[in-house]
Amino acid sequence: MQALGLDVAMPPFLDGKRQFSSDEANQSRCITKVRWTVEAANRRIKQFKYFANTVQNSSLPYLESDLSIVCYLINRYQTPIATSKPEDKGISEKIMRLLNQKNKIQLLLEENNLFRRSSQWETINHDQIMDSFPIMSEEDLGDLTFGVFQLKRSRSYAEEKCSTTNLTGIMEYSIQRCLMIPNLIRIATKSAHADRTIYHPTIQFTHDHILGWWCDCNLGGRFLSCCSHISSAIWFLSCEWWQTRKRHMPSGSYMSLATDAVQISDFYDSSDDDDDDTSRYSLS
């Protein structure tokens, strides 16, 4: 691979740790941002029933020619998975700029010992900070997440917290505000995979900008994009709550949280953001 000018990279594993370091989490997101095109191409190949199932040993001598035929048909009759856009260069430059950046909010919490000092946090309802929290569009949020995966999960996390599908009406969305640093908040968020696990996405903000974030989930230390818990909180406070029309998107039922993989567009980039899923992938 190196002889072809290619670098082999794979996301790191926790290996017994509770959380990836900021460098590891940033590197993992950078890899998944690139690898989604490979996954999309593999998905197209597996749409052919022959490759969607286990290939018998007796067919191995013909496997290369069969794969070539399938790839030819895909290239001939399907649209490209991705095409270059004018903003691609700016996005890649921003990713490389953030790749080695430390998480300043994590350092802030450590310096002030705010992880365990519950007395330094007061519980309030979200409407007490809405006048000072920045208003953002979904396009602005996409600039923070570098993709749509986290944003697609934001509504379900918010509905779970509010116990309602009407997120533009009157509801309780409790947050904790830091007494020492008033523009620092955290939002208790239930894990999507473990009922007893609660995460605390923490956000620092000004009236106009999101200054930074941190979460105690596996990937919460990264600054290159953010986890689904953080994106859900920012999405609700900066965008959804300000909608003037009530939008019913019934993801409140558990069945609607599952999406058929066949229906997912090839143009959705993947993410490593899976709460506490630390299993290794293997080739079979």
C-alpha positions as CSV (number, residue, x, y, z in Angstrom):
1,M,0.0,0.0,0.0
2,Q,2.8,2.4,0.9
3,A,4.5,1.7,-2.4
4,L,1.3,3.0,-4.1
5,G,1.6,6.2,-2.0
6,L,-1.2,5.2,0.3
7,D,-1.2,5.4,4.1
8,V,-3.1,2.7,6.0
9,A,-5.0,4.1,8.9
10,M,-7.6,2.7,11.3
11,P,-9.5,4.2,14.3
12,P,-8.0,3.5,17.7
13,F,-9.6,1.2,20.3
14,L,-10.3,2.0,24.0
15,D,-8.5,-1.1,25.3
16,G,-9.9,-0.8,28.8
17,K,-9.9,3.0,28.9
18,R,-13.1,5.0,29.7
19,Q,-12.5,7.6,27.1
20,F,-10.3,8.4,24.1
21,S,-7.8,11.2,24.5
22,S,-8.6,14.3,22.4
23,D,-5.8,13.4,19.9
24,E,-7.2,9.9,19.5
25,A,-10.8,11.0,19.2
26,N,-9.8,13.7,16.6
27,Q,-7.9,11.2,14.6
28,S,-10.8,8.7,14.7
29,R,-13.2,11.3,13.3
30,C,-10.7,12.3,10.6
31,I,-10.5,8.6,9.5
32,T,-14.3,8.1,9.5
33,K,-14.8,11.3,7.5
34,V,-12.6,9.8,4.8
35,R,-13.6,6.2,4.9
36,W,-17.3,6.7,4.3
37,T,-16.8,6.7,0.5
38,V,-15.3,3.2,0.8
39,E,-18.2,2.0,2.9
40,A,-20.7,3.5,0.4
41,A,-18.9,1.7,-2.5
42,N,-19.0,-1.6,-0.6
43,R,-22.7,-1.1,0.0
44,R,-23.3,-0.7,-3.7
45,I,-21.5,-4.0,-4.3
46,K,-23.5,-5.8,-1.7
47,Q,-26.7,-4.7,-3.4
48,F,-25.9,-7.6,-5.7
49,K,-27.3,-10.7,-4.0
50,Y,-24.2,-12.8,-5.0
51,F,-21.9,-10.5,-2.9
52,A,-24.5,-9.9,-0.2
53,N,-24.1,-13.6,0.9
54,T,-21.2,-15.8,1.8
55,V,-19.2,-16.8,-1.3
56,Q,-18.6,-20.5,-1.5
57,N,-15.0,-21.8,-1.8
58,S,-15.8,-23.4,-5.1
59,S,-16.5,-19.9,-6.6
60,L,-13.2,-18.4,-5.5
61,P,-11.5,-18.9,-8.9
62,Y,-14.1,-16.8,-10.5
63,L,-14.4,-14.1,-7.8
64,E,-12.1,-11.6,-9.4
65,S,-13.9,-11.6,-12.7
66,D,-17.3,-11.6,-11.0
67,L,-16.3,-8.6,-8.9
68,S,-15.0,-6.8,-12.0
69,I,-18.3,-7.3,-13.8
70,V,-20.2,-5.9,-10.8
71,C,-17.9,-2.9,-10.5
72,Y,-18.3,-2.2,-14.2
73,L,-22.1,-2.3,-14.0
74,I,-22.0,0.1,-11.0
75,N,-19.6,2.5,-12.8
76,R,-21.6,2.4,-16.0
77,Y,-25.1,2.8,-14.7
78,Q,-25.0,4.5,-11.2
79,T,-24.1,8.1,-10.4
80,P,-20.8,8.9,-8.7
81,I,-20.8,8.5,-4.9
82,A,-19.3,11.9,-4.5
83,T,-18.1,14.8,-6.7
84,S,-15.8,17.6,-5.9
85,K,-17.4,20.8,-4.6
86,P,-16.0,24.3,-4.2
87,E,-16.1,24.1,-0.4
88,D,-14.2,20.8,-0.2
89,K,-10.8,22.5,0.1
90,G,-11.9,24.8,2.9
91,I,-13.4,21.8,4.8
92,S,-10.3,19.8,4.5
93,E,-8.1,22.7,5.6
94,K,-10.3,23.2,8.6
95,I,-10.1,19.5,9.5
96,M,-6.3,19.5,9.4
97,R,-6.2,22.7,11.5
98,L,-8.4,21.2,14.2
99,L,-6.8,17.7,14.1
100,N,-4.2,18.4,16.7
101,Q,-6.1,20.9,18.8
102,K,-6.6,20.1,22.4
103,N,-10.0,20.3,24.0
104,K,-10.0,23.5,26.0
105,I,-13.2,22.8,27.8
106,Q,-11.8,19.6,29.2
107,L,-8.8,21.5,30.4
108,L,-11.1,24.1,32.0
109,L,-13.1,21.5,33.8
110,E,-9.9,19.8,35.1
111,E,-8.3,23.0,36.3
112,N,-11.4,24.0,38.3
113,N,-12.2,20.5,39.5
114,L,-15.7,20.8,38.0
115,F,-16.1,17.1,37.2
116,R,-16.9,16.1,40.7
117,R,-17.9,19.4,42.4
118,S,-21.7,19.1,42.0
119,S,-22.1,22.0,44.4
120,Q,-20.7,24.3,41.6
121,W,-23.7,23.5,39.3
122,E,-27.2,24.8,39.6
123,T,-30.2,23.2,37.9
124,I,-32.3,25.5,35.8
125,N,-34.7,25.3,32.9
126,H,-33.5,26.0,29.4
127,D,-35.6,29.2,29.0
128,Q,-33.4,30.9,31.6
129,I,-30.4,31.0,29.2
130,M,-32.1,31.3,25.8
131,D,-31.6,35.0,25.5
132,S,-27.8,34.6,25.8
133,F,-27.4,31.4,23.8
134,P,-26.5,31.8,20.1
135,I,-29.1,31.2,17.4
136,M,-27.9,28.9,14.6
137,S,-29.2,27.4,11.4
138,E,-28.9,23.7,10.6
139,E,-26.2,24.7,8.1
140,D,-24.2,26.3,10.9
141,L,-24.6,23.1,13.0
142,G,-23.3,21.1,10.0
143,D,-20.1,23.2,10.2
144,L,-19.6,22.0,13.8
145,T,-20.4,18.3,13.1
146,F,-18.7,17.9,9.7
147,G,-21.5,15.7,8.6
148,V,-25.2,14.8,9.1
149,F,-24.9,11.7,11.3
150,Q,-25.0,13.5,14.6
151,L,-27.7,15.9,13.5
152,K,-29.9,13.0,12.4
153,R,-29.8,11.7,16.0
154,S,-30.3,15.0,17.7
155,R,-34.1,15.0,17.7
156,S,-34.4,11.5,19.3
157,Y,-32.1,12.5,22.2
158,A,-34.0,15.8,22.8
159,E,-37.4,14.0,22.7
160,E,-36.1,11.4,25.2
161,K,-35.0,14.2,27.5
162,C,-38.2,16.2,27.2
163,S,-40.6,13.2,27.1
164,T,-42.4,14.7,24.2
165,T,-42.2,15.0,20.4
166,N,-43.3,18.6,20.4
167,L,-40.0,20.4,20.9
168,T,-41.3,23.9,20.0
169,G,-44.0,24.1,22.7
170,I,-43.8,24.4,26.4
171,M,-41.7,21.7,28.0
172,E,-39.0,21.1,30.6
173,Y,-35.5,20.8,29.3
174,S,-33.3,20.9,32.4
175,I,-29.7,22.0,32.3
176,Q,-27.0,22.7,34.8
177,R,-25.3,26.1,34.9
178,C,-21.8,26.5,36.4
179,L,-21.8,29.0,39.3
180,M,-18.1,29.8,38.7
181,I,-18.5,30.2,34.9
182,P,-22.0,31.3,34.1
183,N,-21.6,30.7,30.3
184,L,-20.7,27.1,30.9
185,I,-23.6,24.6,31.0
186,R,-24.0,20.8,31.0
187,I,-27.0,18.7,30.0
188,A,-27.7,15.3,31.5
189,T,-28.3,13.0,28.5
190,K,-29.4,9.4,28.6
191,S,-27.3,6.9,26.6
192,A,-29.0,5.4,23.6
193,H,-27.5,2.0,24.4
194,A,-27.5,1.6,28.2
195,D,-30.5,2.7,30.3
196,R,-28.5,3.4,33.4
197,T,-25.8,5.4,31.7
198,I,-26.0,9.2,31.8
199,Y,-23.7,11.5,30.0
200,H,-23.0,15.2,30.7
201,P,-22.3,17.1,27.5
202,T,-20.8,20.4,28.5
203,I,-20.9,23.5,26.4
204,Q,-19.3,27.0,26.7
205,F,-20.9,29.8,24.7
206,T,-21.3,33.5,24.1
207,H,-24.3,35.3,22.7
208,D,-22.9,34.8,19.2
209,H,-20.7,31.7,19.2
210,I,-20.2,28.2,20.6
211,L,-16.7,28.5,22.2
212,G,-16.2,24.8,22.9
213,W,-17.6,21.5,24.2
214,W,-16.7,18.3,26.1
215,C,-18.6,15.1,27.0
216,D,-17.8,12.2,29.2
217,C,-18.8,9.6,26.5
218,N,-16.1,7.6,24.7
219,L,-15.6,10.2,22.0
220,G,-16.5,13.3,24.0
221,G,-13.0,14.7,24.2
222,R,-12.6,15.5,20.5
223,F,-12.8,19.0,19.1
224,L,-12.9,17.9,15.5
225,S,-16.7,17.5,15.2
226,C,-18.6,16.6,18.4
227,C,-20.6,13.6,19.7
228,S,-24.3,13.1,19.3
229,H,-25.0,14.2,22.9
230,I,-23.4,17.6,22.3
231,S,-24.9,18.1,18.9
232,S,-28.4,17.3,20.3
233,A,-28.0,19.9,23.0
234,I,-26.7,22.6,20.7
235,W,-29.3,21.7,18.0
236,F,-32.2,22.1,20.5
237,L,-31.0,25.2,22.3
238,S,-29.7,27.1,19.2
239,C,-32.1,26.0,16.4
240,E,-35.1,23.8,17.2
241,W,-36.5,25.8,20.1
242,W,-36.6,28.9,18.0
243,Q,-38.7,27.5,15.3
244,T,-41.9,29.5,14.9
245,R,-43.9,26.5,13.5
246,K,-44.5,23.2,15.3
247,R,-42.8,20.4,13.4
248,H,-44.0,16.9,14.1
249,M,-41.3,14.4,13.2
250,P,-42.5,11.3,15.1
251,S,-39.2,9.8,16.1
252,G,-40.6,9.5,19.6
253,S,-41.6,5.9,18.8
254,Y,-38.8,3.4,19.1
255,M,-39.6,1.8,15.8
256,S,-38.9,5.0,13.9
257,L,-35.4,5.2,15.5
258,A,-34.4,2.3,13.3
259,T,-33.5,3.1,9.7
260,D,-33.3,0.5,6.9
261,A,-29.7,0.5,5.7
262,V,-30.9,0.1,2.1
263,Q,-32.8,3.4,2.4
264,I,-29.7,5.4,3.6
265,S,-28.3,7.6,0.9
266,D,-24.7,7.0,-0.3
267,F,-24.1,10.7,0.3
268,Y,-24.4,10.4,4.1
269,D,-20.9,10.3,5.6
270,S,-20.4,7.8,8.4
271,S,-19.3,8.4,11.9
272,D,-17.6,6.5,14.7
273,D,-20.1,8.1,17.2
274,D,-21.7,5.2,18.8
275,D,-21.9,6.0,22.5
276,D,-20.4,3.1,24.3
277,D,-19.9,0.6,21.5
278,T,-16.2,-0.4,21.8
279,S,-16.3,-3.7,19.8
280,R,-13.7,-4.3,17.2
281,Y,-14.5,-4.9,13.6
282,S,-13.2,-8.0,11.8
283,L,-13.1,-9.2,8.2
284,S,-14.9,-12.5,7.5
